[in-house]
């Protein structure tokens, strides 16, 4: 499975072959249930959290809240990585792509997303995924950054 950025500013990433199932994976205990070994699923990662595999990555926090560990991972992120401001991350993340919030709003989505997981779900719906799995999304166990920023 390959993922390539087609349009950085438009937030367009092409994955081949295209999948209809996506696993949105956080750091909580249920992440072990994610379909790591099932190639019919895309796996989406967040922040600097280790994943067995990932098709796309999401870092929707500003650089100002990143730790040295976060920055070390982001400098080597092997997949397209969605960010809120591609200019802020240009030259840091190898394959930055702007999260397509404007395109989502134009298609009728509302500004209800208050966390990365909600924004990932919106993107999965917009892209036509027919099965969305949520694994390891236990925000009460997240870092202070996840709960307050």
DSSP file (Angstrom, degrees, kcal/mol; ACC not computed):
  #  RESIDUE AA STRUCTURE BP1 BP2  ACC     N-H-->O    O-->H-N    N-H-->O    O-->H-N    TCO  KAPPA ALPHA  PHI   PSI    X-CA   Y-CA   Z-CA
    1    1 A X              0   0    0      0, 0.0     2,-0.4     0, 0.0    16,-0.2   0.000 360.0 360.0 360.0 130.9    0.0    0.0    0.0
    2    2 A X  E     -A   16   0A   0     14,-2.7    14,-2.6     2,-0.0     2,-0.4  -0.933 360.0-162.3-122.3 147.7    1.4    3.4   -0.9
    3    3 A X  E     +A   15   0A   0     -2,-0.4     2,-0.4    12,-0.2    12,-0.2  -0.996  12.1 179.3-129.0 128.7    0.2    6.9    0.0
    4    4 A X  E     -A   14   0A   0     10,-2.6    10,-2.9    -2,-0.4     2,-0.6  -0.981  30.8-119.7-132.1 145.0    1.3   10.0   -1.8
    5    5 A X  E     +A   13   0A   0     -2,-0.4     8,-0.2     8,-0.2     3,-0.2  -0.706  29.4 174.9 -80.4 119.2    0.5   13.6   -1.4
    6    6 A X  E    S+     0   0A   0      6,-2.5     2,-0.3    -2,-0.6     7,-0.2   0.781  75.9  14.6 -92.0 -33.5   -1.3   14.9   -4.5
    7    7 A X  E  >> -A   12   0A   0      5,-1.8     5,-2.1     1,-0.1     4,-1.0  -0.850  60.4-168.9-148.6 104.3   -2.1   18.4   -3.3
    8    8 A X  T >45S+     0   0    0     -2,-0.3    90,-2.4     1,-0.2     3,-0.6   0.943  92.5  39.5 -59.8 -52.0   -0.4   19.8   -0.1
    9    9 A X  T 345S+     0   0    0      1,-0.2    -1,-0.2    88,-0.1    77,-0.1   0.834 117.5  49.2 -71.2 -33.1   -2.7   22.9    0.2
   10   10 A X  T 345S-     0   0    0      2,-0.1    -1,-0.2    92,-0.1    -2,-0.2   0.550 106.8-125.3 -83.7  -7.7   -5.8   21.0   -0.8
   11   11 A X  T <<5 +     0   0    0     -4,-1.0     2,-0.6    -3,-0.6    89,-0.3   0.845  53.6 156.0  70.4  34.2   -5.2   18.2    1.6
   12   12 A X  E   < +A    7   0A   0     -5,-2.1    -6,-2.5    87,-0.1    -5,-1.8  -0.853  14.9 173.3-104.9 122.2   -5.4   15.5   -1.0
   13   13 A X  E     -A    5   0A   0     -2,-0.6     2,-0.5    -8,-0.2    -8,-0.2  -0.977  17.5-150.8-122.7 136.0   -3.6   12.2   -0.4
   14   14 A X  E     -A    4   0A   0    -10,-2.9   -10,-2.6    -2,-0.4     2,-0.5  -0.931   8.4-166.3-110.1 129.6   -4.0    9.2   -2.7
   15   15 A X  E     -A    3   0A   0     -2,-0.5     2,-0.4   -12,-0.2   -12,-0.2  -0.953  20.8-125.0-113.2 130.9   -3.6    5.7   -1.3
   16   16 A X  E    S+A    2   0A   0    -14,-2.6   -14,-2.7    -2,-0.5     2,-0.1  -0.988  94.3  27.0-128.7 134.6   -3.2    2.8   -3.7
   17   17 A X  S    S-     0   0    0     -2,-0.4    -1,-0.2   -16,-0.2     2,-0.0   0.629 102.3-125.3 -70.1 152.3   -4.8    0.4   -3.8
   18   18 A X        -     0   0    0     -2,-0.1     2,-0.3     1,-0.1    -2,-0.1  -0.345  25.3-153.1 -66.3 141.9   -7.8    2.4   -2.4
   19   19 A X        -     0   0    0      1,-0.1    22,-0.1    -4,-0.1    -4,-0.1  -0.762  19.8-156.5-113.2 159.9   -9.4    0.9    0.8
   20   20 A X  S    S+     0   0    0     20,-0.5   110,-2.0    -2,-0.3   111,-1.8   0.421  78.6  67.3-110.3  -4.7  -13.0    1.2    2.2
   21   21 A X  E     -bc  41 131B   0     19,-0.7    21,-2.5   109,-0.2     2,-0.4  -0.949  59.6-174.8-121.8 137.9  -12.0    0.5    5.8
   22   22 A X  E     -bc  42 132B   0    109,-2.3   111,-3.0    -2,-0.4     2,-0.6  -0.996  14.3-151.5-133.7 137.1   -9.9    2.7    8.1
   23   23 A X  E     -bc  43 133B   0     19,-3.0    21,-2.9    -2,-0.4     2,-0.6  -0.936   8.3-157.4-106.0 118.8   -8.6    2.2   11.6
   24   24 A X  E     -bc  44 134B   0    109,-3.3   111,-2.9    -2,-0.6     2,-0.5  -0.872  21.1-164.7 -96.1 118.4   -8.2    5.4   13.6
   25   25 A X  E     + c   0 135B   0     19,-1.8    21,-0.3    -2,-0.6   111,-0.2  -0.914  16.4 172.2-122.7 124.5   -5.7    4.4   16.3
   26   26 A X        -     0   0    0    109,-2.9   111,-0.2    -2,-0.5    20,-0.0  -0.153  47.3 -92.2-104.4-157.2   -4.8    6.2   19.5
   27   27 A X  S    S+     0   0    0    109,-0.4   110,-0.2    -2,-0.1   109,-0.1   0.416  81.6 112.4-104.4  -0.5   -2.6    5.2   22.5
   28   28 A X  S >  S-     0   0    0    108,-3.0     3,-1.8   107,-0.2     4,-0.2  -0.064  83.7 -92.5 -72.5 175.4   -5.2    3.6   24.7
   29   29 A X  G >  S+     0   0    0      1,-0.3     3,-1.4     2,-0.1     4,-0.1   0.799 118.1  63.7 -59.6 -34.2   -5.4   -0.1   25.7
   30   30 A X  G >  S+     0   0    0      1,-0.3     3,-1.8     2,-0.1    -1,-0.3   0.501  75.0  92.1 -75.5   0.1   -7.8   -1.1   22.9
   31   31 A X  G X  S+     0   0    0     -3,-1.8     3,-1.7     1,-0.3    -1,-0.3   0.779  73.3  70.4 -61.1 -23.9   -5.2   -0.2   20.3
   32   32 A X  G <  S+     0   0    0     -3,-1.4    -1,-0.3     1,-0.3    -2,-0.1   0.703  91.2  59.7 -66.1 -17.7   -4.1   -3.9   20.5
   33   33 A X  G <  S+     0   0    0     -3,-1.8    -1,-0.3    -4,-0.1    -2,-0.2   0.477  78.5 119.2 -88.5  -2.9   -7.4   -4.8   18.8
   34   34 A X  S <  S-     0   0    0     -3,-1.7     2,-2.2    -4,-0.2     3,-0.3  -0.255  80.5-107.2 -62.4 151.7   -6.6   -2.7   15.7
   35   35 A X    >   +     0   0    0      1,-0.2     3,-1.6     7,-0.1     6,-0.2  -0.317  58.5 154.5 -79.8  58.3   -6.4   -4.6   12.4
   36   36 A X  T 3  S+     0   0    0     -2,-2.2    -1,-0.2     1,-0.3     7,-0.1   0.847  73.7  40.4 -55.0 -39.0   -2.6   -4.4   12.1
   37   37 A X  T 3  S+     0   0    0     -3,-0.3     2,-0.8     1,-0.1    -1,-0.3   0.347  93.0  94.4 -96.6   6.1   -2.2   -7.5   10.0
   38   38 A X    X   -     0   0    0     -3,-1.6     3,-1.8     1,-0.1    -3,-0.1  -0.854  55.0-165.4-103.5 105.7   -5.2   -7.0    7.8
   39   39 A X  T 3  S+     0   0    0     -2,-0.8    -1,-0.1     1,-0.3    -3,-0.0   0.512  80.6  76.2 -71.0  -2.3   -4.2   -5.3    4.5
   40   40 A X  T 3  S+     0   0    0     -5,-0.1   -19,-0.7   -21,-0.1   -20,-0.5   0.545  89.7  72.8 -81.8  -5.0   -7.8   -4.4    3.7
   41   41 A X  E <  S-b   21   0B   0     -3,-1.8     2,-0.3    -6,-0.2   -19,-0.2  -0.870  73.6-140.2-109.9 140.8   -7.6   -1.6    6.3
   42   42 A X  E     -b   22   0B   0    -21,-2.5   -19,-3.0    -2,-0.4     2,-0.5  -0.755  21.3-148.3 -82.9 145.9   -5.8    1.7    6.2
   43   43 A X  E     -b   23   0B   0     -2,-0.3    12,-3.4   -21,-0.2    13,-1.1  -0.983   8.0-158.9-118.4 127.0   -4.3    2.5    9.6
   44   44 A X  E     -bd  24  56B   0    -21,-2.9   -19,-1.8    -2,-0.5     2,-0.2  -0.902   8.1-160.3-109.6 131.4   -4.0    6.2   10.7
   45   45 A X  E     - d   0  57B   0     11,-2.4    13,-1.3    -2,-0.5     2,-0.3  -0.646   0.9-149.9-107.3 164.0   -1.6    7.3   13.4
   46   46 A X  E >   - d   0  58B   0    -21,-0.3     3,-1.6    -2,-0.2    13,-0.2  -0.956  51.0 -26.5-133.5 152.4   -1.4   10.3   15.6
   47   47 A X  T 3  S-     0   0    0     11,-2.0    11,-0.1    -2,-0.3    -2,-0.0  -0.069 111.6 -41.1  49.5-138.5    1.4   12.4   17.3
   48   48 A X  T 3  S+     0   0    0      2,-0.1     2,-0.3    29,-0.0    -1,-0.2   0.163  92.8 138.3-106.2  19.0    4.6   10.4   18.0
   49   49 A X    <   -     0   0    0     -3,-1.6    -3,-0.2     1,-0.1   -22,-0.0  -0.480  59.1-112.4 -72.5 126.5    2.8    7.3   19.1
   50   50 A X        -     0   0    0     -2,-0.3     2,-0.4    -5,-0.1    -1,-0.1  -0.271  37.0-174.2 -58.6 138.1    4.4    4.1   17.8
   51   51 A X        -     0   0    0      1,-0.1     3,-0.2    -6,-0.0    -6,-0.1  -0.989  33.2-134.3-133.2 144.8    2.4    2.1   15.3
   52   52 A X  S    S-     0   0    0     -2,-0.4     2,-0.3     1,-0.3    -1,-0.1   0.863  94.4 -11.5 -63.8 -35.1    3.0   -1.3   13.7
   53   53 A X        -     0   0    0     -3,-0.1     2,-0.3    -9,-0.0    -1,-0.3  -0.969  65.5-171.4-159.0 154.3    2.0    0.3   10.4
   54   54 A X        -     0   0    0     -2,-0.3   -10,-0.2    -3,-0.2     3,-0.1  -0.983  17.8-168.0-151.0 139.2    0.4    3.5    9.3
   55   55 A X  S    S+     0   0    0    -12,-3.4    25,-0.5    -2,-0.3     2,-0.3   0.803  84.7  10.5 -90.0 -37.5   -0.9    4.7    5.9
   56   56 A X  E     -de  44  80B   0    -13,-1.1   -11,-2.4    23,-0.2    -1,-0.3  -0.959  68.5-147.2-140.8 155.6   -1.3    8.3    7.0
   57   57 A X  E     -de  45  81B   0     23,-2.7    25,-3.0    -2,-0.3     2,-0.4  -0.887   4.9-153.0-125.1 156.6   -0.3   10.3   10.1
   58   58 A X  E     +de  46  82B   0    -13,-1.3   -11,-2.0    -2,-0.3     2,-0.3  -0.985  19.4 166.9-135.5 122.2   -1.9   13.3   11.9
   59   59 A X        +     0   0    0     23,-2.9    25,-0.4    -2,-0.4   -13,-0.1  -0.789   9.9 164.2-130.8  88.4   -0.2   16.0   13.9
   60   60 A X        +     0   0    0     -2,-0.3     2,-0.3    23,-0.2    23,-0.1   0.062  45.6  95.2 -99.4  24.5   -2.9   18.6   14.4
   61   61 A X  S    S-     0   0    0      1,-0.1    23,-0.2     2,-0.0     5,-0.0  -0.823  81.3-104.3-107.0 152.5   -1.1   20.5   17.2
   62   62 A X    >   -     0   0    0     -2,-0.3     3,-1.5     1,-0.1     4,-0.2  -0.322  29.6-111.5 -71.2 160.3    1.1   23.5   16.6
   63   63 A X  G >  S+     0   0    0      1,-0.3     3,-1.8     2,-0.2    -1,-0.1   0.805 110.4  74.1 -59.7 -29.3    4.8   23.2   16.8
   64   64 A X  G 3  S+     0   0    0      1,-0.3    -1,-0.3     0, 0.0    -2,-0.0   0.699  97.6  45.9 -62.9 -19.3    4.9   25.3   20.0
   65   65 A X  G <  S+     0   0    0     -3,-1.5    -1,-0.3     2,-0.1     2,-0.2   0.364  88.1 114.3-103.2   5.1    3.5   22.4   22.0
   66   66 A X    <   -     0   0    0     -3,-1.8     2,-0.1    -4,-0.2    -3,-0.0  -0.537  55.8-143.0 -81.0 140.0    5.8   19.7   20.6
   67   67 A X     >  -     0   0    0     -2,-0.2     4,-2.5     1,-0.1     5,-0.2  -0.404  32.6-101.7 -86.4 171.9    8.4   18.0   22.8
   68   68 A X  H  > S+     0   0    0      1,-0.2     4,-2.3     2,-0.2     5,-0.2   0.885 126.2  53.1 -60.9 -38.1   11.9   17.0   21.6
   69   69 A X  H  > S+     0   0    0      2,-0.2     4,-2.0     1,-0.2    -1,-0.2   0.922 108.7  49.2 -63.1 -44.7   10.6   13.4   21.3
   70   70 A X  H  > S+     0   0    0      1,-0.2     4,-2.8     2,-0.2    -2,-0.2   0.948 112.3  48.0 -57.7 -49.8    7.6   14.6   19.1
   71   71 A X  H  X S+     0   0    0     -4,-2.5     4,-2.1     1,-0.2    -1,-0.2   0.876 107.9  54.7 -63.3 -38.6    9.9   16.6   16.9
   72   72 A X  H  X S+     0   0    0     -4,-2.3     4,-0.6     2,-0.2    -1,-0.2   0.925 112.5  43.7 -61.4 -43.7   12.4   13.7   16.4
   73   73 A X  H >< S+     0   0    0     -4,-2.0     3,-1.7     1,-0.2     4,-0.4   0.953 111.9  52.5 -64.5 -48.5    9.6   11.5   15.2
   74   74 A X  H >< S+     0   0    0     -4,-2.8     3,-0.9     1,-0.3    20,-0.6   0.830 102.0  59.7 -60.9 -33.3    8.0   14.1   13.0
   75   75 A X  H 3< S+     0   0    0     -4,-2.1    -1,-0.3     1,-0.2    -2,-0.2   0.740 116.6  34.0 -65.4 -21.6   11.3   14.8   11.2
   76   76 A X  T << S+     0   0    0     -3,-1.7    -1,-0.2    -4,-0.6    -2,-0.2   0.264  79.2 144.9-116.9  11.1   11.4   11.1   10.2
   77   77 A X    <   -     0   0    0     -3,-0.9    18,-0.3    -4,-0.4    17,-0.2  -0.315  35.5-158.4 -55.7 119.3    7.6   10.5    9.7
   78   78 A X        +     0   0    0     -2,-0.1     2,-0.2    16,-0.1    -1,-0.2   0.582  65.3  56.0 -82.1  -9.5    7.5    8.1    6.7
   79   79 A X  S    S-     0   0    0      1,-0.1    16,-0.4   -77,-0.0   -23,-0.2  -0.706 102.7 -73.2-117.3 167.2    3.9    8.7    5.6
   80   80 A X  E     -e   56   0B   0    -25,-0.5   -23,-2.7    -2,-0.2     2,-0.5  -0.397  52.1-152.9 -55.2 136.5    1.9   11.8    4.5
   81   81 A X  E     -ef  57  96B   0     14,-2.7    16,-2.2   -25,-0.2     2,-0.3  -0.959   4.7-139.4-124.3 115.6    1.3   13.7    7.7
   82   82 A X  E     +ef  58  97B   0    -25,-3.0   -23,-2.9    -2,-0.5     2,-0.3  -0.547  28.9 171.3 -73.9 134.6   -1.8   16.0    8.1
   83   83 A X  E     - f   0  98B   0     14,-2.2    16,-3.3    -2,-0.3     3,-0.2  -0.898  41.0-124.7-135.3 162.9   -1.1   19.3    9.8
   84   84 A X  S    S+     0   0    0    -25,-0.4     2,-0.4    -2,-0.3   -24,-0.1   0.816 104.8  28.8 -79.9 -29.9   -3.2   22.4   10.3
   85   85 A X     >  -     0   0    0      1,-0.1     4,-1.2    12,-0.1     3,-0.5  -0.874  63.0-171.7-134.7 100.2   -0.6   24.7    8.7
   86   86 A X  H  > S+     0   0    0     -2,-0.4     4,-1.2    -3,-0.2    -1,-0.1   0.791  88.3  57.9 -64.2 -27.4    1.7   23.2    6.1
   87   87 A X  H  4 S+     0   0    0      1,-0.2    -1,-0.2     2,-0.2     3,-0.2   0.880 103.0  53.1 -70.5 -36.0    3.8   26.3    6.0
   88   88 A X  H  4 S+     0   0    0     -3,-0.5    -1,-0.2     1,-0.2    -2,-0.2   0.846 118.6  36.5 -62.9 -33.6    4.6   26.0    9.7
   89   89 A X  H >X S+     0   0    0     -4,-1.2     3,-2.3     3,-0.1     4,-1.9   0.509  85.0 123.0-101.3  -7.0    5.7   22.4    9.2
   90   90 A X  T 3< S+     0   0    0     -4,-1.2     4,-0.1     1,-0.3    -3,-0.0  -0.322  81.9  17.4 -57.6 134.4    7.4   22.7    5.8
   91   91 A X  T 34 S+     0   0    0      2,-0.5    -1,-0.3     1,-0.1     3,-0.1   0.317 121.7  65.9  84.5  -8.7   11.0   21.6    6.0
   92   92 A X  T <4 S+     0   0    0     -3,-2.3     2,-0.5     1,-0.3    -2,-0.2   0.793  97.1  46.2-105.4 -55.4   10.3   19.7    9.2
   93   93 A X  S >< S-     0   0    0     -4,-1.9     3,-0.8     1,-0.1    -2,-0.5  -0.788  78.6-140.0 -91.0 129.2    7.9   16.9    8.3
   94   94 A X  T 3  S+     0   0    0    -20,-0.6     2,-0.1    -2,-0.5    -1,-0.1   0.853  95.6  22.0 -58.7 -37.3    9.0   15.1    5.1
   95   95 A X  T 3  S+     0   0    0    -16,-0.4   -14,-2.7   -18,-0.3    -1,-0.3  -0.511  80.4 173.7-131.2  65.6    5.5   14.8    3.6
   96   96 A X  E <   -f   81   0B   0     -3,-0.8     2,-0.3   -16,-0.2   -14,-0.2  -0.433   5.1-177.5 -73.9 149.1    3.3   17.5    5.2
   97   97 A X  E     -f   82   0B   0    -16,-2.2   -14,-2.2    -2,-0.1     2,-0.2  -0.974  29.6-115.0-145.6 131.9   -0.3   17.9    3.9
   98   98 A X  E     -f   83   0B   0    -90,-2.4   -14,-0.2    -2,-0.3     2,-0.2  -0.453  34.2-112.1 -68.9 131.9   -2.7   20.5    5.1
   99   99 A X        -     0   0    0    -16,-3.3     2,-2.0    -2,-0.2     3,-0.4  -0.489  30.2-126.0 -63.0 129.6   -5.8   19.1    6.8
  100  100 A X     >  +     0   0    0    -89,-0.3     4,-2.1     1,-0.2     5,-0.2  -0.215  59.7 139.9 -81.6  51.7   -8.7   19.8    4.4
  101  101 A X  H  > S+     0   0    0     -2,-2.0     4,-2.6     1,-0.2    -1,-0.2   0.893  70.8  53.5 -60.3 -41.4  -11.0   21.6    6.8
  102  102 A X  H  > S+     0   0    0     -3,-0.4     4,-2.1     1,-0.2    -1,-0.2   0.909 109.3  48.6 -61.3 -41.4  -12.0   24.2    4.3
  103  103 A X  H  > S+     0   0    0      2,-0.2     4,-1.1     1,-0.2    -1,-0.2   0.880 111.3  50.8 -65.9 -37.7  -13.0   21.5    1.8
  104  104 A X  H  <>S+     0   0    0     -4,-2.1     5,-2.3     2,-0.2     3,-0.4   0.926 109.7  49.0 -65.1 -45.0  -15.0   19.7    4.5
  105  105 A X  H ><5S+     0   0    0     -4,-2.6     3,-1.4     1,-0.2    -2,-0.2   0.887 108.5  54.2 -62.3 -38.7  -16.9   22.9    5.5
  106  106 A X  H 3<5S+     0   0    0     -4,-2.1    -1,-0.2     1,-0.3    -2,-0.2   0.783 106.1  53.7 -65.0 -26.5  -17.7   23.5    1.8
  107  107 A X  T 3<5S-     0   0    0     -4,-1.1    -1,-0.3    -3,-0.4    -2,-0.2   0.366 130.2 -92.2 -90.9   5.3  -19.2   20.0    1.6
  108  108 A X  T < 5S+     0   0    0     -3,-1.4    -3,-0.2     1,-0.3    -2,-0.1   0.410  78.4 138.8 104.5  -2.8  -21.5   20.7    4.6
  109  109 A X      < -     0   0    0     -5,-2.3    -1,-0.3    -6,-0.2     2,-0.2  -0.434  44.5-134.7 -69.8 153.0  -19.5   19.4    7.6
  110  110 A X    >   -     0   0    0     -2,-0.1     2,-1.5     1,-0.0     3,-0.5  -0.638  21.8-102.9-106.8 166.4  -19.7   21.7   10.6
  111  111 A X  T 3  S+     0   0    0     -2,-0.2    -2,-0.0     1,-0.2   -10,-0.0  -0.290  80.7 117.9 -83.5  51.5  -17.0   22.9   13.0
  112  112 A X  T 3   +     0   0    0     -2,-1.5     2,-0.3     6,-0.1    -1,-0.2   0.612  37.6 111.7 -92.0 -12.7  -17.8   20.5   15.7
  113  113 A X    <   +     0   0    0     -3,-0.5     3,-0.1     1,-0.2     4,-0.0  -0.456  31.2 165.7 -69.1 122.1  -14.5   18.7   15.7
  114  114 A X        +     0   0    0     -2,-0.3     2,-0.3     1,-0.1    -1,-0.2   0.340  61.5  35.2-117.9   4.1  -12.6   19.4   19.0
  115  115 A X  S  > S-     0   0    0      1,-0.1     4,-1.9     0, 0.0     5,-0.2  -0.968  86.3-102.7-150.7 164.9   -9.9   16.7   18.8
  116  116 A X  H  > S+     0   0    0     -2,-0.3     4,-2.5     1,-0.2     5,-0.2   0.893 118.1  56.5 -56.8 -42.1   -7.8   14.9   16.2
  117  117 A X  H  > S+     0   0    0      1,-0.2     4,-2.2     2,-0.2    -1,-0.2   0.905 106.5  48.7 -61.2 -42.2  -10.0   11.8   16.4
  118  118 A X  H  > S+     0   0    0      1,-0.2     4,-2.2     2,-0.2    -1,-0.2   0.894 112.2  49.4 -63.6 -38.9  -13.1   13.8   15.5
  119  119 A X  H  X S+     0   0    0     -4,-1.9     4,-2.2     2,-0.2    -2,-0.2   0.869 109.2  52.1 -69.1 -35.2  -11.3   15.4   12.6
  120  120 A X  H  X S+     0   0    0     -4,-2.5     4,-2.7     2,-0.2    -2,-0.2   0.907 108.6  50.9 -65.0 -40.7  -10.1   12.0   11.4
  121  121 A X  H  X S+     0   0    0     -4,-2.2     4,-2.4     2,-0.2    -2,-0.2   0.921 109.2  51.0 -62.7 -43.5  -13.6   10.7   11.5
  122  122 A X  H  X S+     0   0    0     -4,-2.2     4,-2.6     1,-0.2    -1,-0.2   0.924 111.4  47.9 -58.8 -44.6  -14.8   13.7    9.4
  123  123 A X  H  X S+     0   0    0     -4,-2.2     4,-2.4     2,-0.2    -2,-0.2   0.911 110.2  51.6 -64.0 -42.6  -12.0   13.0    6.9
  124  124 A X  H  <>S+     0   0    0     -4,-2.7     5,-2.3     1,-0.2     4,-0.4   0.907 111.9  46.9 -61.4 -41.7  -12.9    9.3    6.7
  125  125 A X  H ><5S+     0   0    0     -4,-2.4     3,-1.2     1,-0.2    -2,-0.2   0.929 111.9  50.2 -64.8 -45.0  -16.5   10.2    6.0
  126  126 A X  H 3<5S+     0   0    0     -4,-2.6    -2,-0.2     1,-0.3    -1,-0.2   0.871 109.4  51.6 -61.9 -36.6  -15.7   12.8    3.4
  127  127 A X  T 3<5S-     0   0    0     -4,-2.4    -1,-0.3    -5,-0.2    -2,-0.2   0.489 118.2-111.4 -82.9  -1.5  -13.4   10.3    1.6
  128  128 A X  T < 5 +     0   0    0     -3,-1.2    -3,-0.2    -4,-0.4     2,-0.1   0.681  52.0 167.6  86.8  18.2  -16.1    7.7    1.5
  129  129 A X      < -     0   0    0     -5,-2.3    -1,-0.2    -6,-0.2  -108,-0.2  -0.458  20.9-161.3 -62.8 137.8  -14.8    5.0    3.9
  130  130 A X  S    S+     0   0    0   -110,-2.0     2,-0.4     1,-0.2  -109,-0.2   0.596  75.6  41.9 -99.4 -13.7  -17.6    2.6    4.6
  131  131 A X  E     -c   21   0B   0   -111,-1.8  -109,-2.3    -7,-0.1     2,-0.5  -0.982  64.8-175.2-135.4 124.4  -16.2    1.1    7.8
  132  132 A X  E     -c   22   0B   0     -2,-0.4     2,-0.4  -111,-0.2  -109,-0.2  -0.972   6.4-165.3-121.9 117.5  -14.5    3.2   10.4
  133  133 A X  E     -c   23   0B   0   -111,-3.0  -109,-3.3    -2,-0.5     2,-0.5  -0.847   5.4-155.9-103.4 139.5  -12.8    1.5   13.4
  134  134 A X  E     +c   24   0B   0     -2,-0.4     2,-0.4  -111,-0.2  -109,-0.2  -0.964  19.6 172.9-117.4 118.0  -11.8    3.4   16.5
  135  135 A X  E     +c   25   0B   0   -111,-2.9  -109,-2.9    -2,-0.5  -104,-0.2  -0.982  59.4   3.5-130.5 135.1   -9.0    1.8   18.5
  136  136 A X  S    S+     0   0    0     -2,-0.4  -108,-3.0  -111,-0.2     2,-1.1   0.765  76.3 145.1  69.2  26.3   -7.1    3.0   21.6
  137  137 A X        +     0   0    0   -111,-0.2     2,-0.5  -110,-0.2    -1,-0.2  -0.690   8.5 141.3-102.1  82.1   -9.1    6.3   21.9
  138  138 A X    >   +     0   0    0     -2,-1.1     3,-2.2     1,-0.1     4,-0.2  -0.736  20.7 176.0-119.7  77.6   -9.2    6.7   25.6
  139  139 A X  G >  S+     0   0    0     -2,-0.5     3,-1.6     1,-0.3    -1,-0.1   0.755  73.3  68.3 -62.4 -26.0   -8.8   10.5   26.0
  140  140 A X  G 3  S+     0   0    0      1,-0.3    -1,-0.3    -3,-0.1     7,-0.1   0.771 104.3  46.4 -62.6 -21.7   -9.2   10.4   29.8
  141  141 A X  G <  S+     0   0    0     -3,-2.2    -1,-0.3     2,-0.0    -2,-0.2   0.397  95.2 108.8 -97.8   0.9   -5.9    8.6   29.8
  142  142 A X  S <  S-     0   0    0     -3,-1.6    -3,-0.0    -4,-0.2     2,-0.0  -0.021  77.3 -82.7 -72.5 178.2   -4.2   11.0   27.4
  143  143 A X     >  -     0   0    0      1,-0.1     4,-1.7     4,-0.0     3,-0.4  -0.273  42.1-102.7 -75.1 166.6   -1.6   13.6   28.1
  144  144 A X  H  > S+     0   0    0      1,-0.2     4,-2.2     2,-0.2     5,-0.4   0.871 123.7  59.8 -56.5 -37.1   -2.3   17.0   29.5
  145  145 A X  H  > S+     0   0    0      1,-0.2     4,-1.8     2,-0.2    -1,-0.2   0.895 105.1  48.0 -59.6 -40.8   -1.8   18.3   25.9
  146  146 A X  H  4 S+     0   0    0     -3,-0.4    -1,-0.2     1,-0.2    -2,-0.2   0.851 116.1  43.2 -68.9 -34.2   -4.6   16.1   24.6
  147  147 A X  H  < S+     0   0    0     -4,-1.7    -2,-0.2     1,-0.1    -1,-0.2   0.785 128.7  20.4 -84.2 -27.3   -7.0   17.1   27.3
  148  148 A X  H  <        0   0    0     -4,-2.2    -3,-0.2    -5,-0.2    -2,-0.2   0.676 360.0 360.0-120.0 -20.8   -6.4   20.9   27.4
  149  149 A X     <        0   0    0     -4,-1.8    -3,-0.1    -5,-0.4    -4,-0.1   0.476 360.0 360.0 -89.6 360.0   -4.8   22.2   24.2
